[in-house]
Amino acid sequence: MYAIIDLGSNTARLNIYKVKKHILKLKSSHKETVGLAAYLEDEVLSDEGLHVAIHTVQKFLNELKGSRIQKTYLIATATIRKAANKDQFMNAFQSIKHLEMHLLSGSEEATYDFHAVFLDAPENDGVVVDIGGGSTEIVTYENGEILSADAIPIGSLSSYMDHVKKLIPGKKAQRKIKKQVTKHLLAAQLKMPSKQPMIHGVGGTMRAARKLIDPTLDPYAAEPVALSHVKPLIALITSKEKNAYLKLIRTVPERIHTIGTGLVILDAIQEFFAAEHMRIFTQGVREGFIVKNLEKDFPELKPLTLKL
């Protein structure tokens, strides 16, 4: 069995996988809401934030004790990547055996998102989008080949911290977030697909968006969903009516403070690419990372397919 710890800007996860007959199967998954992006000030992770990050990873490692784990991967993403004092976090785990640490660049994180999507054989042309807590990863591709892979430094939690005064982003905050997203997308100089792209979404924000649009959708089917649902959903959430808050509490309670900003980011991306539909995938950066790295580290396991 193999494990991966994913320390994200909003949540952290420990996933354990088993490989049998070249099939990678998820055995268990543990999630912690950490909100690391809220501890990042002037590109320095506060002492409290460092404690949360280190304690969370240590907790997951303790859960693995006694398990027959052949190798554990630790991946850290946007907030740790941005932190000037990231070495304090990385040094805390240097001496642990069978633990391989990876501080992913924005391009690497985006590329693993792309590989995760292609475990499910999507359209040959499109855009992969992962709206994380501290950054948003975007891959454009054509004929199954990457055109560009990058991350823009704005996510659902970081934009909440920067622009939202209370719980839900008002119209002024929405305008600021969309303007910032568009500015970063233009600066990234992404190579555009020649055809109108389908958005392929991965990560918690995108899955939450799908659940809000239609909670009856099969999370494993990745059926196309019209992006025309996004603007009315933003309008509902920002209406400040009780039924809107109840919808959030009942559907995505753990993301009640970040789903509004996440949807605004998605709306800006949809407009930028003039996309009409999206498909949301259950797998994400963890699966893309572990498949590629297990095939590299253990060639006898190739080729790996995924079963969640």
C-alpha positions as CSV (number, residue, x, y, z in Angstrom):
1,M,0.0,0.0,0.0
2,Y,1.0,3.6,-0.6
3,A,0.0,6.9,1.0
4,I,-0.1,10.5,0.1
5,I,-0.5,13.5,2.3
6,D,-1.7,16.6,0.5
7,L,-1.2,19.8,2.5
8,G,-3.4,22.4,0.7
9,S,-4.1,26.0,1.4
10,N,-7.7,25.3,2.7
11,T,-7.7,21.5,3.4
12,A,-5.3,18.7,4.0
13,R,-5.9,15.1,3.1
14,L,-4.4,11.7,3.8
15,N,-5.2,9.1,1.1
16,I,-4.1,5.5,1.2
17,Y,-4.1,3.4,-2.0
18,K,-3.6,-0.3,-2.8
19,V,-2.3,-1.6,-6.1
20,K,-3.5,-4.9,-7.4
21,K,-3.1,-6.1,-11.0
22,H,-2.0,-2.6,-12.1
23,I,-5.2,-1.0,-10.6
24,L,-4.7,1.8,-8.1
25,K,-7.6,1.7,-5.7
26,L,-8.4,4.2,-3.0
27,K,-8.7,2.4,0.4
28,S,-9.3,5.3,2.7
29,S,-9.3,9.1,2.8
30,H,-9.0,11.5,5.8
31,K,-9.7,15.2,5.5
32,E,-8.8,18.1,7.8
33,T,-9.8,21.7,7.3
34,V,-6.7,23.8,8.0
35,G,-7.2,27.2,6.3
36,L,-3.5,27.8,5.9
37,A,-3.9,30.7,3.5
38,A,-5.5,32.6,6.4
39,Y,-2.2,32.4,8.3
40,L,-0.1,33.9,5.5
41,E,0.7,37.6,5.9
42,D,3.2,39.4,3.8
43,E,4.4,36.1,2.4
44,V,5.3,34.8,5.9
45,L,3.4,31.9,7.5
46,S,2.7,32.9,11.1
47,D,3.9,30.7,14.0
48,E,0.4,29.6,14.5
49,G,0.1,28.7,10.8
50,L,3.4,26.7,11.0
51,H,2.1,24.9,14.0
52,V,-1.1,24.0,12.2
53,A,0.8,22.7,9.1
54,I,3.3,20.7,11.1
55,H,0.8,19.3,13.5
56,T,-1.6,18.3,10.7
57,V,1.1,16.3,8.9
58,Q,2.3,14.7,12.1
59,K,-1.2,13.7,12.9
60,F,-1.5,12.0,9.5
61,L,1.8,10.3,10.0
62,N,0.8,8.9,13.4
63,E,-2.3,7.5,11.7
64,L,-0.1,5.5,9.4
65,K,2.0,3.9,12.2
66,G,1.5,0.2,12.1
67,S,0.1,0.2,8.6
68,R,1.9,-1.7,5.8
69,I,2.7,1.4,3.9
70,Q,5.6,0.9,1.4
71,K,6.0,4.6,0.7
72,T,4.4,7.9,1.8
73,Y,4.5,11.0,-0.4
74,L,4.0,14.5,1.1
75,I,3.0,17.2,-1.3
76,A,2.6,20.9,-0.3
77,T,1.1,23.5,-2.5
78,A,0.3,27.2,-2.8
79,T,0.5,28.5,0.8
80,I,3.7,26.7,1.6
81,R,5.0,27.5,-1.8
82,K,4.5,31.3,-1.2
83,A,5.8,31.3,2.3
84,A,9.2,32.9,2.8
85,N,9.7,30.7,5.8
86,K,8.7,27.4,4.1
87,D,12.0,25.8,5.1
88,Q,10.9,25.6,8.7
89,F,8.0,23.4,7.6
90,M,10.1,21.3,5.2
91,N,12.9,20.8,7.8
92,A,10.4,19.4,10.3
93,F,10.1,16.1,8.3
94,Q,13.5,15.7,6.8
95,S,14.6,12.8,8.9
96,I,11.4,10.6,8.6
97,K,12.1,7.4,6.8
98,H,9.9,6.3,3.8
99,L,8.6,9.9,3.5
100,E,9.3,11.7,0.3
101,M,8.5,15.4,0.3
102,H,7.6,17.5,-2.7
103,L,6.9,21.2,-2.7
104,L,5.1,21.6,-6.0
105,S,5.5,24.6,-8.2
106,G,2.4,26.0,-9.8
107,S,3.2,24.5,-13.1
108,E,3.8,21.1,-11.5
109,E,0.6,21.2,-9.6
110,A,-1.3,22.1,-12.8
111,T,0.4,19.3,-14.7
112,Y,-0.6,16.7,-12.1
113,D,-4.2,18.0,-12.3
114,F,-4.1,17.4,-16.1
115,H,-2.7,13.9,-15.6
116,A,-5.5,13.2,-13.1
117,V,-8.2,14.3,-15.6
118,F,-6.7,12.1,-18.3
119,L,-7.1,9.0,-16.2
120,D,-10.7,9.3,-17.2
121,A,-10.2,9.9,-21.0
122,P,-11.9,13.3,-21.4
123,E,-12.2,15.4,-24.6
124,N,-9.1,15.8,-26.6
125,D,-9.2,19.6,-26.3
126,G,-10.0,21.7,-23.3
127,V,-9.0,23.5,-20.1
128,V,-8.3,21.9,-16.8
129,V,-9.1,24.1,-13.8
130,D,-8.4,23.6,-10.1
131,I,-9.6,26.4,-7.9
132,G,-7.6,25.9,-4.6
133,G,-7.5,27.9,-1.4
134,G,-4.4,29.9,-2.3
135,S,-4.0,29.5,-6.0
136,T,-5.8,28.4,-9.2
137,E,-4.2,25.9,-11.5
138,I,-5.0,26.1,-15.2
139,V,-3.9,23.8,-18.1
140,T,-4.8,24.4,-21.7
141,Y,-4.4,21.4,-24.0
142,E,-5.1,20.3,-27.5
143,N,-5.2,16.8,-29.1
144,G,-4.4,15.4,-25.6
145,E,-1.2,17.5,-25.4
146,I,-0.5,20.3,-22.9
147,L,-0.3,23.8,-24.5
148,S,0.4,25.6,-21.2
149,A,0.3,24.8,-17.5
150,D,0.4,27.5,-14.9
151,A,-1.0,28.7,-11.6
152,I,-2.4,32.2,-10.9
153,P,-1.9,33.4,-7.3
154,I,-5.5,33.8,-6.3
155,G,-7.7,31.1,-4.7
156,S,-11.0,30.8,-2.9
157,L,-9.6,31.4,0.6
158,S,-7.0,33.9,-0.3
159,S,-9.5,36.0,-2.2
160,Y,-11.9,35.7,0.8
161,M,-9.2,37.1,3.1
162,D,-8.3,39.9,0.7
163,H,-11.7,41.1,-0.5
164,V,-14.6,39.9,1.7
165,K,-15.6,41.9,4.8
166,K,-18.1,39.5,6.2
167,L,-19.1,36.0,5.0
168,I,-20.4,36.4,1.4
169,P,-18.7,38.5,-1.3
170,G,-20.8,41.6,-2.2
171,K,-20.9,43.1,-5.6
172,K,-17.9,45.3,-5.0
173,A,-15.8,42.3,-3.8
174,Q,-17.0,40.3,-6.8
175,R,-15.8,42.9,-9.2
176,K,-12.4,43.2,-7.6
177,I,-12.0,39.4,-7.6
178,K,-13.0,39.0,-11.3
179,K,-10.8,41.9,-12.3
180,Q,-7.8,40.3,-10.4
181,V,-8.4,36.9,-12.0
182,T,-8.6,38.3,-15.5
183,K,-5.5,40.3,-14.9
184,H,-3.6,37.2,-13.8
185,L,-4.9,35.1,-16.7
186,L,-3.8,37.7,-19.2
187,A,-0.3,37.9,-17.5
188,A,0.0,34.1,-17.6
189,Q,0.0,34.3,-21.5
190,L,-1.8,30.9,-21.7
191,K,-1.8,29.3,-25.1
192,M,-5.4,28.9,-26.2
193,P,-7.0,25.8,-27.7
194,S,-8.2,26.4,-31.3
195,K,-11.7,25.0,-30.5
196,Q,-14.2,26.3,-27.9
197,P,-13.0,24.5,-24.8
198,M,-14.7,22.3,-22.3
199,I,-13.7,23.1,-18.7
200,H,-12.5,20.1,-16.8
201,G,-12.7,20.8,-13.1
202,V,-10.9,19.1,-10.3
203,G,-10.6,19.9,-6.6
204,G,-12.9,20.7,-3.7
205,T,-14.3,24.0,-5.0
206,M,-15.3,22.6,-8.3
207,R,-16.9,19.6,-6.7
208,A,-18.8,21.9,-4.4
209,A,-20.0,24.0,-7.3
210,R,-21.4,20.9,-9.0
211,K,-23.1,19.8,-5.8
212,L,-24.8,23.2,-5.4
213,I,-25.9,23.2,-9.0
214,D,-27.4,19.7,-8.8
215,P,-26.8,17.5,-5.7
216,T,-28.3,14.5,-7.5
217,L,-25.5,14.3,-10.1
218,D,-23.3,11.2,-9.9
219,P,-19.9,12.4,-8.6
220,Y,-18.1,9.7,-10.5
221,A,-19.8,10.2,-13.9
222,A,-18.3,13.6,-14.8
223,E,-21.3,14.5,-16.9
224,P,-21.3,17.9,-18.7
225,V,-22.9,20.7,-16.7
226,A,-23.9,24.0,-18.2
227,L,-21.8,26.9,-17.0
228,S,-24.9,29.1,-17.4
229,H,-25.8,27.9,-13.9
230,V,-22.9,29.7,-12.2
231,K,-24.1,33.4,-12.4
232,P,-27.6,32.6,-11.0
233,L,-25.9,30.6,-8.2
234,I,-23.7,33.5,-7.3
235,A,-26.8,35.8,-7.3
236,L,-28.6,33.4,-5.0
237,I,-25.7,33.1,-2.6
238,T,-25.1,36.8,-2.5
239,S,-28.8,37.6,-2.0
240,K,-28.4,37.3,1.8
241,E,-31.7,35.5,2.0
242,K,-32.2,32.8,4.6
243,N,-32.9,30.1,1.9
244,A,-29.5,30.9,0.3
245,Y,-27.7,30.4,3.6
246,L,-29.6,27.2,4.3
247,K,-28.6,25.9,0.9
248,L,-24.9,26.4,1.8
249,I,-25.3,25.0,5.3
250,R,-27.1,21.9,3.9
251,T,-24.9,21.3,0.9
252,V,-21.3,22.6,1.5
253,P,-21.1,23.6,5.2
254,E,-17.3,23.2,5.3
255,R,-16.9,25.7,2.4
256,I,-19.6,28.2,3.5
257,H,-17.0,31.1,3.6
258,T,-15.1,30.2,0.4
259,I,-17.6,28.8,-2.1
260,G,-18.8,32.3,-3.0
261,T,-15.4,33.5,-3.9
262,G,-14.7,30.2,-5.6
263,L,-17.7,30.6,-7.8
264,V,-16.7,34.2,-8.7
265,I,-13.3,32.9,-9.8
266,L,-15.0,30.2,-11.9
267,D,-17.2,32.8,-13.5
268,A,-14.2,34.9,-14.5
269,I,-12.5,31.8,-15.9
270,Q,-15.6,30.8,-17.8
271,E,-15.8,34.3,-19.4
272,F,-12.1,34.4,-20.2
273,F,-12.3,31.1,-22.1
274,A,-15.8,31.6,-23.5
275,A,-16.6,28.0,-22.3
276,E,-20.2,26.8,-22.1
277,H,-19.9,23.5,-20.2
278,M,-17.8,21.9,-17.6
279,R,-17.1,18.4,-16.4
280,I,-16.1,17.8,-12.8
281,F,-13.9,14.9,-11.8
282,T,-13.6,13.1,-8.5
283,Q,-9.8,12.6,-8.9
284,G,-7.4,15.5,-8.7
285,V,-3.8,16.5,-8.0
286,R,-3.2,13.6,-5.5
287,E,-4.2,10.9,-8.0
288,G,-2.3,12.6,-10.8
289,F,0.8,12.8,-8.6
290,I,0.7,9.3,-7.1
291,V,0.1,7.6,-10.5
292,K,3.0,9.3,-12.2
293,N,5.4,8.9,-9.2
294,L,4.5,5.3,-8.5
295,E,5.1,4.4,-12.2
296,K,8.5,6.2,-11.9
297,D,9.5,4.8,-8.5
298,F,8.1,1.3,-9.1
299,P,8.3,0.5,-12.8
300,E,6.9,-3.0,-12.2
301,L,3.6,-1.3,-11.4
302,K,3.2,0.2,-14.9
303,P,0.7,0.9,-16.4
304,L,-1.6,2.0,-13.6
305,T,-5.3,2.6,-13.9
306,L,-7.4,4.3,-11.2
307,K,-10.4,3.1,-9.2
308,L,-11.9,5.4,-6.7
